Each structure stands twice: as structure tokens, then as C-alpha cells.
Amino acid sequence: MPPRTPASSARSRPLGSSTTSPLPRHFAVVGAGLAGIACARTLINAGHRVTVFEKSDEVGGRMASHHSPFGSFDAGAQYFTIRDERFALALDTVPGVFRPWSANAIRVLDATGHVASASQPPGEAHWVANPDMQALAVAWAEPLRQGGHLHTNAHVVAIERDPLKPKHWQVRAQAPDGAQQVVAGFDAVLLAQPADPARSLLTQSGIQTPLVADIAGVITAPCWTMMLAFPQSVRPGLTTLGPQWNAARSTHHRIAWLARESSKPQRGIVERWTVQASPAWSHEHINDDSSRVQAKLLKAFAEVTGIRAEPGYVEMRRWRYAQTTQPLGKSHLFDSQNGIGACGDWCLGHRLEDAFISGLELALAVNASVNA
């Protein structure tokens, strides 16, 4: 189990230990992935008003899950680890939403699919949310939704100075049908987006801030993800196909990661696999037609796993900003003079805990600047 913290502390400050501000302000948070959720909730706990804008119809970002007739898939993040006590404290507020995954002995495969080493050395536990990875983000975002702080299907296309209050900001958001709305009166705008979109939004909005140059040094890699189901394997005497391992890192030039989704707790018995292409191969084929990418990854999947049965279900997803290869090197960015901040896993790495810590520490920095 993760480190435990007194329940009273968890109840009073579930996502941070910020001090209640005597001068409540209004902040915009752009993005409702794990970093944005942590940032927003920490600021609300400190007594501030927060409005969260999320371009999709769901929260979670790379914690997104895909649902099929044969069960769910973790389309992005596959699991999480717990290293920071503050992350453990936050998890303590949602008991039952996450469980250990026995695949902590992850195989390492060579380019032909053979086991290069029996397993990685025993280490920290691997955890998954239930009934899918997105459930953790949904649980933490629920107070934001209930409080009217969360606006989904709201794609922020511009950040502008508030014409009525020149020291404040207004946010221009666009709905899926193209309709736009402007929300004004923000003391600061905090970007909880991937690095490239955050930098593009600042540049396109014409905002002169050191954040633009800082973010420029961050490098992220794309990822093609393929999700497979084999319902024909559910019959007496046959519960799984292919290898006996449930997760592996591969040096195959097309595939970097494979996981048997049906091995995760509370995920259903139908044999299901999530396959993540390597960063280099994904970059090379990022603009290819998904059917062409699917055919190539199916061939590679058969080579690596030995499963040559025809899947009963295939779904593809393209992540343009999947994994940080060159992080910022610090937990967040905040230009207090202009009231512009940025956070995300790309600040520290690519782990879910990195996203949480980044959002938390940006919120704490913003609150400290208000109280200075």
C-alpha cells in the first residue's frame, strides 16, 4: 500500500497544504488532466475562485480510457507509481479507486520478441485505477464539476487582456460547433497543457513572457496506440493467448510497450491488449493513415507475442504529445509579473505523479505570490 497520512489531514487538504489566502483571487486553469485538476483543487482549498477550461468532453488527458463491447482499455497512461508523500495523501482521499497491478515484474524483450531478461529487478509497486485509469481523474475532478468550476468542450483559443480591467486577463474559448465565449476577470491564467500547445497558445495570443522561451526547450514524442480484443479466447480451457507475461517493454523498432489489459484488476476476462508504438516509429508515421499504421502494428504484435489469431476488435489512437524526452527540469513555470503560469508532466518527466506534483507546486507558488 502507498504511504498513509492521517485521515484528518487528507479530509481537510486533499490535494495540497496551502494556506487559506486572505485575498481570494480568480484564476483560469486551461486543461483538466491530472496537473490541471491538482492545480485547480489546491487553489480552491486555499480560498480562491477557479474556472477550469477543458477542450474535450471528458477530464483526464493522457489518463483517457477507451470503452469497447469487450471491455475497457487504458488508451494512454498504463499505470502509476507512488514516490511523493503528497501524492499518497491525495490518493488517500479516494480509497477503492485504485489497486495494485501484479505486472510489476515487467519483461524486457529483444527486437524479435524473445525475453532479454526474465524481468526487471523487484521494485516499487505498480498501481492502476478502477474500473479504468480515467476513474482516478474523474474522482478528483468531481468536486470541480459539482462546484461549477469545470467547463468541458471549451477549447481555449486566445488569452487576452481584459478591456475593462487591463491588469486582468480574459479567456476566449470555442465550443465544438464553433461558437465562442469570452470569460473575463482572471488574475492569472495557468496552462495545464502539453508543452507545445501551451507555447503555441502564448505565442498566438501575443503574450510577451519568459515562459515561451522556457517551454521551447522541452521535447515530447508522439505515440500511436493500438487496442486489441480477442473474444474468441473466452472458452473452457483457454483464458489467455500468447505469452505468459502480462506486460513488457520491447526493443522492436515498431513497438515499445505491450500490456494485457485483462490482467489488470476488475477489468473483465476477455483477452485484451494495448500496444504502444516506439517514439521514433510513431514520429516517422505520425501523419500516416490509421489503417496503414494498424496493419504494420498488427504484424509487429504477432512477431513480438506470437499471437497470430485475428483480433475481434481493433481500435487506434494517435497521441501527438505522449512522452517527455527532454523535460523542463523544474516543477512548474510562473511569471508573477504577468500572471501567466504553466504546469504538466513535461516539467519533470512523463509519469502521472510528475503531472500531479507539477500542478500542485504551481498552485502553491501562485498562492504564495498572492500572500507575499
Buried (B, 14 or more C-beta within 10 A) or exposed (E): EBEEBEEEEBEEBBBBBBEEBEEBBBBBBBBBBBBBBBBBBBBBBBBBBBBBBBBBEBBBBBBBBBEBEBBBBBBBBBBBBBBBEBBBBBBBBBEEBBEBBEBBBBBBBEBEBEEBEEBEEEEEBBBBBBBBBBBBBBBBBBBBBEEEBBBBBBBBBBBBBBEEEEEBBBBBBBBEEEEEEEBBBBBBBBBBBBBBBBBBBBEEBEBEBEBBEBBEEBEBBBBBBBBBBBBBBBEEEEEBBBBEBBBBBBBBEBBBBBBBBBBBBEBBEBBBBBBBBBBEBBEBBBEBEBEEBBEBBBEBBBBBBEBEEEBBBBBBBBBEBBBBEEBBEEBBBBBBEBBBBBBBBBBBBBBBBBBBBBBBBBBBBBBBBBEE
